[in-house]
Amino acid sequence: MGSVPPEASSMRVQGVLHPEDTGQIERSNWVLDSPNPPPLWKKLLSSVKETLLPHGNKFCCFSSKKKTFHGYAFSFLQGLFPILSWLRDYNASKFKDDLLAGLTLASLSIPQSIGYANLAKVDPEYGLYTSVLPPLIYAMMGSSREIAIGPVAVVSMLLSSLVQKVEDPVANPHAYRNTVFTVTFFAGVFQTAFGVFRLGFLVDFLSHAALVGFMAGAAIIIGLQQLKGLLGITHFTSKTDAVSVLASVYKSLHHQITSGEKWSPLNLILGCSFLILLLITRFIGRRNKKLFWLPAISPLLSVILSTLIVYLSKADTHGVNIIKHVKGGLNPSSVHQLQFHGQNVGQAAKIGLICAVIALTEAIAVGRSFASIKGYHLDGNKEMLSMGFMNIAGSLTSCYVATGSFSRTAVNFSAGCQTAVSNIVMAITVVLSLELFTRLLYYTPMAILASIILSALPGLIDISEACYIYKVDKLDFLACVAAFLGVLFVSVEIGLLVAVIISFAKILIQSIRPGIEVLGRVPRTEAFCDVTQYPMAMSTPGIIVIRISSGSLCFANANFVRERILKWVMEEDDLKETTKGRVQAIVLDMTNLMNVDTSGILALEELHKRLLSRGVQLAMVNPRWLVIHKLKLAHFVDKIGKEWIFLTVGEAIDACLS
């Protein structure tokens, strides 16, 4: 380590105030006299205003600096309904692209919606209902141009695994369905609250690594559950873990064979045949981008062909399980089916919160990935608001939780969609199908629905991403594996809980043991950097410059920070025989510190007392807005002296040297 010669000591003459001194005092006053931060209620109000009233909106009819009431009203409506912004530039060419994308999307959405309804343990028509109203609302309120809205596999599986613990879907299907609608309502309420109060950080509690593991585990569980339809099994477990599902498959087949009950292999033959067809078309579509429409329409073609095969061969009389009746018509009202009284309301709200977080996490991840390709920004808070509104409206019109689907969004993107009008085209096509074609689905085999779901699952398992996580961050990989194993071998909620706990533990460890760096001046610059990272950085004799690399000095880390600083002081004093000399001052660079609580302030006071007892002066550099406000309220600024608060590290060192 080199040292900086104390040139600053020659800058002041006894009794004379130099211009440099007045400049330093003025800059210190800038720190001390900063205005008080806004109270909590103003922050919440500002969050709501930023969500509902977009910044920087200028309209030709409201160009004056002082907006009229109509100007604010239109600004509010444009913030709530982004469709008002881009609809003015919409033309026939864009509609042609959206029409093609919407029809292609509908050909994939119709069979998938029926399959996902079966996965959610509700009647097939409810999957189709979920593909009508939510996409229409999202098209008006959402900020993504490519995302395709409707039921998805993971949320459908979440609903069936969690709601069946409250109501039995076999013994009491009406109560089960009503609970599903109530859960959807609560999910919409939570999503709306996240958007209005800008609480999107709550969704980030499920980290990216945990989500990768959860999705992979959920994909395998969903695939195992499709063995019921693929094998034509009648008795099946209600549990979701892999061991229970495989044991149920073995027991069911063993029971049917040993008891003489007829088991038809036609379900397996039919399902596997079309599964191979679906996977081949998926492979062709990936190899040749111009044939994107082939894997998109193959599920619908599979439904049509398999239904014709069963109808013409009367395979249903030979053991092939079929859908039978599918109710048609527009979405019926479900307002009176919502349950806000009784002992299960709390359970419904809890399940709604879990579904809301998972649905938002998946949708925002999908939307942002495609928005980055197109080069525009996706507003996360508006996404939450739009999805909240669409799920609240969906719960009133016989829909269950809807969100953005990765597979259908990829098809929508490949089909060349320009705007969210493709969602509107898809919804209208589904409505026409509900009105005209539901009777034709009577002979559709259950094995085909299972094969359609199975063909969509490989997109949920991202092995390359798991390898990348392992390479970059081992603790993140631990969360990924924990989520995967928890979902696979215990239950969905346990897998989520373990993943969130590990993610929180990572945050807690980083908070309890924050980075505390000793800084030195980099030669030929005015920059002060970590001496460990930059060995050429030079320290100043008798002065230790310390930076707290943490967003908060709080109860979790305050004592650690205090003890670490005191330890450094004592170690330096033990070396007083060397050329460094005794420590005379500690300079705390608080640039990175965003907040401090009462425990942090008490730790600073204790540190100040201990340093004074050793004859060491404490100086603070650039405390942030909220930090300096709290330090003034706690009178800590008066205790250390206003003259020991500085704007830059260089000024603090100059003052200590003088």
N, C-alpha and C positions, 0 to 999 in steps of 0.2 A: 504493500500500500504506500502510495505517496502521500503528501500532505499539501494543503493549500496555505501558503504563507499569509499571515494575518494583515493583509494590506488595509483591511477595513478599519483597523485600529488607528490609522493615521488620518482617517477621514474627518475625525471630530477633534476639535480643539476645546480645551476647558473653557466653558462659559460662552462659547460661540455656537450658534445654531446655523448649520450649513443648509443650503438648498436641498441637499440629499436627505437631511433629517426631516425637513418639512414635507418632502414628497413621501417619505416612508410613513410619517404620522398620518398624512392624508389617506394613504392606501389602507392603513390599519383601520381608520375610521370607516372606510367603505365596507369593511367586513363587519365591524361592530354595529354600524347604523343601518344595516339592511332592514327593509320593512319586514314586519311579522308575517309568517306564512298564513294562508287562508285557513279558516276553521274547517272542521270535518264536513259540516253540512254544505258549505260552499263547494268543497271538492266533489261531493256526491251530486250536487245540482249541476256543476260543470260537466261531470261525466254524462249525465242524462242529456244535457244540452248538446254536447259534442256528438252523441250518438244520433239524436233526432234532428239536429240542425247542422248540415254539413258546412264546413268552413270554406270560405273563398268562393261561394256561389255567386255568380254575377249573371243577371238576366237583363236582356235588352230593355224590358219594360220596368226594371227596378235598378237602374244604374246609378241612381242618386246615392249619396253617402248615407243619407238617413232613410232607411227602408220604411215603407208603409206597412200597415197591417197585412195587406194582401201579399206583400213581398215576403214577410215572415211566414205567412201561411203556405205560400208556394214552396218556400225553402224547406219548411217542415215536411210537406208532402213529398218533395223530391228526396229528402233524406230518408223518409219512411218507405218510399216506393221508387227505387232507382230506375224502374222501367220508364219513368217520366223523362229521364235524362237521355237515354239512348233511343227511345221510340221516335224522337223527332228526326233522327237521321236514318231511320229504317227504310229499306227500299225493297223492290221486287226481287232483286238479285239475292239479297240476304234471305228473303223469305223462301226462295227456291232451295237454298242450301239447308235452311232450318226444317223445311217440309220433308226433304229426303232424310235428314238426320232423325227427325221425330218419328217417321214411319219405321225406320230401321230400329230405332230405340224401342218402339212399341212391340216389334216382333220378338225382341229379347225380353222385354219387361213383362209381357202377359204370361208366358210359361214360368218365368222366375217368380213372379208375384204369387202364383198359385202354389208353387213349391215352397216358398218361404212362409206362406200362410199355414201350410201343413206342418212346417218346422215349428211355427209358433203355437201349434195345436189349436188353431181356430179354423173355421170353415173356409174353403177356397176363395169364396167371393170377397172375403175381408182383405185378402191380399190385393185383389183387383181394386177394391174401394180405396186402398192406401195409395194406389198409383193414379188416382184421379184428382182429388182436392188438394193434397199437399203439393204436388208439382205445380198446380195452377197458382197457388199462393206464393210459392217460392219464385216463380217466374216474375212476379210483380215486385217482390221485396228483396230477393237475393242479389248478391253482387257478382256471382260467378256466371260466366257465359256457358261453360261446358258441363257443369255438374248435373247429373241425372238423379232425380229424387224418387224415392219409393221405398218399399221394404227391402231390408238387407239381411244376409244370413246371420251375422253375428248378433244383431239386435233381436232378431226373431228367436234365436237360440237362448239369448239372455232372458227374454220374456217367458219362454216356456219353462226354463229351469228355475226361475225365481218365483213366478206367479203360481206355479203348481204346488208350491209349498204353502200357499195361502188358500187356494181353491183347487179341488181336483177336477181336471178337464174332462175326465171320463164320467165320474159320478155326478158332477154338477156342472155341465158345460155352460149353462146360462150365467151362473155366478162367476165362472172363470172368465167368460167373455166380458162381463161387466167390469171385473177387476182389471182386465187388460185395457179397457177404455179409460178407466180411472187412472191407471199408471201412465197412459199416454197423455192425459190431461196434466198430471203433475210434471211429467217430463217437459211438456211445453211451457209450463209456468216457470220452471227452473231455468230453462234455456232463455226465455224472455228476460228474466231477472239478470242473468249473466250478461245479456246484451245491453240492457238499459243502464245498469250500474257499472258497466265495463269491468266485469269480473272474469274476464277470459283467462286470467292466470289460474283459476280453479281447475280449468280443463287441463292445464299443464302439470297438475299433480300426477297424472298418468303420463310418465315420461315416454319419450320416443322408444327407448329400449324396452320398457315394460310393454308398450303397445305392440311392438314387433313380436315379443314372446307370447303375449295374450292372443294376438290374431292367429299365430301358428297353432297354439294349443286349441283354440276355438275351432279352427278349420279341421283339425283331426277329430275332435269330438263331434262336430257336425257331420263329418264323413262317416264316422262310426254309427251315428244315429240313423243314417240313410240305409243301413243294412236291414232295417225293419221293412222298408218298402222294396228294397232290392231283392230280398229273400222271400218276401211275402209272409213275414212272421206276424202272428196275431197277438201273442203275449209278449210284451216288451217292458223293460224297466223304465221307471220315471227318473232314475238317477242319470247324471251326465258324465261321471268319470269313466275313463276308458276301461278299467277293470270291471265295473258293474255292467257296462254295455256289452263287453265281450262275453262275460259270464251269462248275461241274459240271452244273448244269441245262441250260445251253446246249449243252455237249458231248454230254450224253446224248441230248437231243432231236435234235441235228444228226446224231449217229451212227445213231439209230434211223431217221431219215428217209432219210439217204443210203445206208445199208446195206440198205434194203428191209425192215428189221425192222418188224413190225407194231406200231404205237402206237395205242392206243384213246383217243379223246377222251372216252369215257364216264366215266372216272374224274374228269376235270375237271368235266364237266357235273353229275354226281351230287354231287360234293363242294361245288361252288359253289352249287348249288341249296339244299342243306341248310345251308350256311354263311349264306346270305341269310336262311333261315328262322330260324336261331339268333339272328342279329343283330337281326331284327325283333322276336322275342319278348323279347330283352334290352332293346330300346328301349321296348317296351310295359311291361315290368316296372318300368323306371325311372320312367316317366311316371305309372304307376298302382301305388302301393304295395300295394294290395289284391290285385293280380295277381302278387305275388312268386313264386308257385308256377309260373307259366308259363315263365319262363326256366330254372327249376330242373328241370322235368320234360322240357323240350324236347330236351336231349341224349339222354335215354333213348328218347323217342318217335322221334327221328331214327334211332337205332340200330335200333329195331323196324321202322320203315317202310322204311328202306333195305335191311335184311336181307330183308324180304318182297319188295321190288322185285327184288333180285338173285336170290332163290330162284325167284320166279314167272317172271321173264323169262329165267332162265339167263344173266344178263349176265356171269357169271364165265367162260363159254366164249367171250365176245366181248372179252376183254381187261381186265375189271374185276378188280383185285386184291382178294382177300378174306383174312380172318384165318385161316380153316381151323380147325385143331384148337385148342381151349382146354381144358386139363386141369382137371377139377373136383375136388371133395372138400375136406376140411379142410387147413389148412396142414401140409405135411410137414416133418419135422425136417431142419435143415441144419447140425446140430452138427458132423458129420464133414466138411462141405464147407469149413469155415473153415480158412484157411491161415496158420499162425503160424511156418512154417519156409520157408526158401528166400530167394531174392534179392529178391522183390517185397514182402516184409513192410514194409520201410521206406517204399516207395512207397504201399502201402495205408494206412499210418498217416498219411502226409502228406495224402493225399486225404481220409481220414476227418476230419482236423482242419479242412480247408477246408469240407467238407460240414457238419460240426458247427457251425461259426461261422455259415455262411450260413443253415442251417436254424433255428438259435436266433434269429438276428437277425430273420428273417422272422416266425417264430412269436410272439416277444415283442412285436414291433411290432404285429402283427395283434391279439393278445390284449389289449394295453394300450389300443388304440384303441377296442375294443368295451367293455372294462371301464370306461373313462372315461365312456362313454355311459350305462352302467347305474349308475355311481356307486359302484364298489367298487375295492379295491386288488388288483393282480395281483402276486404275489410272484415276482420274477424268478428267485431261486435255486431255489425249488420248481419252477418251470417247467423249469429246466435239469435238475434232478434227475429229474423225471417223464419228460422226453423222453429223457434218457440211459438210464433203465431200460427204456423202451418200445423203443428202438432196439437195446439189447443183447438183449432178449427177441426182438425181431423178427429179428435176425441169426441166431438159433437156430431160427427157424421160417419160413424162406424168404421173409423180407421184406427190402426195401431201405429206405434212409433215409426216414423219415416225419417230417412236421412239420405245422404249422398252415397251412391254405390260406386265402387271403384270400377267394376267390370262394365257396368252400363255407361259410366262416364267416359271410359276409354273408347267404347263403341261410338258414343255421341261425338267425341273429339275426332275419331277417325272418319266418321261420316261427314265431317266438314261443317258442323254446326257453327253458326255465327253469333247467336244470342240465345237467351233462355226461352225463346219462342219454340224451340224444339221440345221443351218440356210440355208446353201447351198442346202442341200437335200430338205428342204421345198420350197425354191425358184424354184428349178428344177421341183418339183411336181406341183407348181402353173403354171409354164410355160407350162407343158404338159396339164394341165387342160384348159388353155387359148387356146391351139392349138386344143384340141380334144373334150372338153365337154361343151363349153359355149352355144352351140345350145340347149343342154338339159335343160338349166336353163330358157327357155322361159316361162314355166308354173309355175315357182316357185312363191308362193303367197307372197305378201308383208308382210302379218301378221307373216310369219315365220321369216323373217328378224327382225321384231320388237321383237318377242319372244326370239330370239338368243341374241339380245342386252340386253333385260331385264334380261335374265338369268346371264349375266356377270356383272351386276351392283352391286349386293351385296358385291362384293370384294372391291368396291370403298368406301363403307361406313364403317368406323371403329369406332364403338361406344366405345369399350373398350379403344382405344387410346385417344378419346376425354375425357373420364372419368379420365384417367391417367394424361392428361394435366391439367385438372381442379384441381386435387389433388396436383400437383407439383407446378404449376405456374398460378396464376389467371389472370395475364396480358396476358400470352400466350393463355389462354382459351378465353379471350375477343377477341383476333385476330382471333381465330378459329371460334367463333360464328359470328363475323362480316363478315368474308369471306363466311360462310354458308348462312347467311341471305341476304347478298348483292347479291350473285349469285342466290338465290332462288326467291327473291322478286323484284329485280331491273334489273340487267343484269350481264353478265359474267365479263365485264371489270370493272364495278363498284365494284363488289365483290372483284376482285383482287386488285383494287386501295385502297379500304378501308383496306384490310388485310395488304398491304404493308405500308400504312400510319400508322397503329397501330404499326406494327413492327418497323418502323422508330422512332415513338414516344417513344417506349420503349428504343431504343438505345439512343435517344436524352436525355431522362430523366436521364438515367444512366451516360451519358456524362456530363450533366449539374451539376448533383449532384454525383460526384464520391466519392468513399470511401476514407475518410481521417482518418487514424488510429493513435492513440497515442501508442507508443511501449514501452515495458519494458523488462528487461532481465529476462528470465525464470530461476529460481533457479537451480544451479548445471549444467548449460549449458552456451554456448556462444550465444544462440539463442535469438533474440529480436522479440517479438510477440505482437499482439494487446492486450492491457490490458483489454479490454471489453470481449474478448473471453477467455483470460487466466488471471483470477483475481489474480493468484499467481505471475504474472510477476511484477518485482520491477522497479520502476522509479528511476532516479538519481536526487538528489536535485539540483535545479537551471537549469536543462537541460530538454527540451521537445524534444523527438524523434518522428518525424511524418513521416508516410509513405503515399504517394499518390497512392492509388490503382486505377489507371486509365492508359490506354495505351497512352493517349495524354494529354498534358497541352495546351489547345487551347483557342480560343476566346469564346467558349461555357462555359468553366468552370474555366478559369483563375481567374476571379474576385471572384468567390465563394471560391476557394482555398485560395486566399490571405486573404479575410475577415475572413474566418474560423480560419486561423492560428493566425491572429492578435487578434481575439476574445479570443482564448485560452491564449495568452500571457497576455492580460489584466485581464482575470479571475484569472490567477495564481498570477499576481502582487497584485490583491486585497486580496489575501491570504498571503501576505508577513509577516503578523504578526504571521503566523503559523510556524511550524518547516520546512516547505518546502523552505521558503526563496524566494527571488526575482529571476525571470527568468534571467539567464545570457547568455544562448545560445539556438538556435533552430537548431536541426539536421534534415535535410530533407533526408530521405531514398528514392532515385530516382530509385531503382532497377526495379520497375515495369513500369516506365515511358519510353515509346518507342520513343516518338516524342514530339516536342515543336514547336509552331509557334511564330510569332512576338508578338501576344497578350500575350502568355504565358511568353515570355521573359520580356515584359514590366511589367507584374504582378510581376515577380520575382524581377525586379529592384525596383519597388515601395515597395515591401515587405522588401527588404534589407534596403532601406532608412528609412522606418518607424521603423524597428527594431534597426537600428543604433541610431536613435533619442531617443530611449528608453534605449540605452546602452546594446542592446542584439546582440550577434554575430550570424551570419548565416553560417552554414556549410552544405555541400552537400556530399552525400554518393553514390558512384557507379553510376554516370549518364551514361546512355547507349550511344552507339556509335554515333548515329545521334544527340542525345541531347547535348553531350559535344562538338561536332563539331559546332553546331549552337551557343552554349554559347560562344565558343571561337571567332567565327566570329562577334558576337555582343559585344565582349569585356566585357562580364559580368564576366568572370573568373578573369580578371584583377581588376574588381571593388571589388569583395569579397576577392580576394587574393588567389593565388595558394595553399597556405599552408592550406586553409580551404576546400579543396576537398580531400576526403578520399575514400579508397577502401571498408572499412567495418564500420559498426555502432560502434563497439567496439573501433576502433582506433579514430573515431571522438569524442567519449565521453572522452577517455583518454586525447586527446588534449585539449578539452574544460575544463576539470578538472585541467589541469596544467596551 
